[in-house]
């Protein structure tokens, strides 16, 4: 793909690890200037230093708590304007998926998870859309999750958040489509990142099984014989951000290796 994103300016939240990091790394390699956003400054600095050794001056970082909205989103976008320029790409990728039970989960966990992921994604999207609309150019990709389509009793909060994101992002996509701006949700299933280990630990604690057995069972359910890597998901996201996906908006794309089976 060469320097396909050379004219782009991208913000990547959740950019210090996992899928977010994989997307940021690929965007920089393909010419984009990228602002990585996450909570931990030291992890961000390490990642940005790594990128700038290979691609000098292309990567920047901003540390903030995505649960602090809309202040964090406004600060991120202002920092982007001062460093990379007007954003043309946004990956919303911050936030995890709590393993819990809908009845037993403390109210504070529901509130905290919604604040980071649902309101974090919504605030970031609302902050960048006016700039994209002004340029009549832009793509927002939201890292959502298959539980928004196929609710999971072990992921009740994520199921609710992801379902809500599917709804609100469709509405926003319709609102901005006349300006040449696209919004797409990407739905991974379980993915081979450090978050998988964290989820397996939580599942094992609830079930009384070992982490090793939980991971083995998760991988055994994969129709393709393996779970996707961060790079597998990032490849789809890069395609959706590219001009080759110019007619894709207001929808969601599953990247789960066929685990989501539907009704048949």
N, C-alpha and C positions, 0 to 999 in steps of 0.2 A: 504494500500500500504506500510505500515511500513516505513523503511528507504530507499526507492527506489532510492533517489537521493543523497545518502551518499557520493558517489565519485565525485559528480558534483560541479562545481564552476560556479555560475550564476551572470550575470549582468542584472539588471532590470532598464530600463530607464522609467521615469514617475512612479517611484516606491513609491512615498510618498502618493498616494491616488488612489481610484478607482480600476480598473482592475489590474494595475501594483502592487499596494499594496497587493491585494488579492493573486496574483501569488507569490509574494515574501514571504508572510506569509506562504503559503502552502509549498513552496520549503524548507524553513528553517525547518518547522515542519517535513519534510520528509528527513532531513539530509544534505541538501545542505548548502554550505557556499555562502552567497549572498551579492552582492554589490548593494545597492540602489542608484539610480542617479535621481536627479531632480534639479530644480533651487533654491529652498528655503532651506537653511541649517537648520533652526530651525525645520521645518516640518520633514525633514529627520532624524535629531537627535532624535526627539520624537519617530518616528517609530522604529528606530534602537535600542533605549534604551528599548522600549517595547519588541522587539524580543529577545534581549539579556538577559532580565530578565527571559524569559522562556527557552531560548536556548543559554546559555552563549557562547560568542565568535564566534557565527555563522554569525552575520550580521555586515555590514560595510556600510558607506555612503560616497558619493562624490557629492558635489554641483557644478554644472556648468550650463551654458546657452547652451542648445542644438542648438541654432541658431548660435553659434560661432564654425563653422566647417571649416576644420577638426580638429582644435586645441582641442576642447572639447573631441572628440572621442579618440584622441591620449592620452590625459591626463587621461581619464577614464580607458583605458586599461592598461596604465602604473601603475595607482594606484591599479587596480585589481591584477596585477602581484605582487605587493608589499604587498598585504593583503590576498586576497582569493586564489591566485595562478592562473594558466592558465585557462581562462574561457572555459567551455564546453557548456554553455547555455547562450543565449542572448534573452531577450525579449525587443524588441523595442516598447515602449509604450508612449513616450513623444509626446505632441502636441494635440491640440483640433480640432474643426471644426467650423469655422466662419459662422454664419448665415448672408447671404448677397445676393446681386444680382450681377450677372456676369458683367453687364455693369456699375453698380454704385460703386462697390467695389474699393477703392483707390488702385493704383498700389502698394503702400507700403504694403498693406495687403496681396496681392498675393505673393509678394517677401518674406515677413516675415513668412507666413505660410509654403511656400515651404522650406524656410531655416531651420525651426525647424523640420518639419516632414519628408519631402522627403529627404533633404540633411542630416538631423540628422540621419535618419534610414540608409541611404546609407553609411555615414561616419562610423557609429558604426559597421555596417556589414563588411565593408572593413577592419576595424581595427582588428576585431576578427578572421576573416576567416583564415589568415595565421597561427595563433596559433592553430586553430581547425584542419586545414589541416595537420599541423605538428604532431598532436596527432592522426590523422585519427579518430577523434571523435568530434561531436559537433552538436548542433541544434540551429538554429536561428528562432524565431517566431516573426512575425511582426503584431502588432495590427493595422490593416488597416481600413476597414469599408465597409459596403455594397454599399456606394455611388460610389465606384470604379467599380462596376458591373452594378449598376442601378443609373445613374447620377440623382442628385436631384437639381432642379432649385433653391432651397433655400441654397444649399451647393455646389456652383459652384467650389470653390477653393478646398474643400475636395474631390469633384468628380474627379477633375484633378489630385490631389496628389495621391489619392488612385489608380486611373487607372494607373498612372506612376509607382507606387510601385508594382502593379501586374505584370507589364512588366519587370522591372529591376530585381526583385527578382526571377522571373522564369529563366532569363538569368544566374544570379549568382548561382541558384540551379543547373543548368546544368553544370556550370563550376566546381563546387566542389563535385559533386556527386561521382566521382571516388575515392575521399578521405574519404568517409564515413560520410560526413557532409550533413545535411539536412536543407532546408529552406522552411518554410511554412508561408503563410499569413492567419490570422484569421480576419473574417469580422463580427463584431457585428453590429446590428442595434442600435436603441436607447436603452440605458441601464440605469438601476436605479443606477446612481452614481451622485455625485455633479455636474458633467458636464451636466447632463440632465436638471437640474434646470437652469443652465446658458443658455443653448440652448433654453429652454422654455421662458426665459425672453427676449432673443433677438427676438424670433419669435413673442411673444406677442407685443413687441414694434413696429415691422414692420406691424403687422396685425391690431393693435388696440384692440385686444382681451385681456382677462385677462390671467395671467400666469396659474391660476387654470384651466381655460377652455382649454388652449393649452395642458397642461399635461393630462387632462382628455381625450382629443381627441387622443393624442399619444397612451395612454394606451388602448383606446377602439379599436384601429386598430390591436392590437396584436391578432393573431389567437389563441394562447394558453391562452388568457384571462389575460395575464400579460406581462410586459416587463422583459427581463432577468436581473438578478442581476449581480454584479461583480463576485460573486462566480460561477454563471452559466458559464460565459465566461472563468474564470480561470480554471475551471475543464476541459474544452476542451483543453486549452493550456497545462496544466500539462500532459494530455494524449498524446498530440502531441510531447511533450518533452521526453516522456518515451520510453522504449525499445519496448513497445507494438505497437507503431506507426512507427516502424523501416522502413517500406516500403512506408511511406508517405513523399513526398518531391516535390518541384516545383509546388505546387498547392495552392489553397485557400479554406478555410472552412468557411461557413456562420454559424453564431451563432446568429440568429435574430428571432427565434420563428416562422419562416414561413412568415414573413412580405414580404420578397422578393419573388414575385410570379412568375416571369418569364413571358413568352409570353402567357401562357394559364390560 
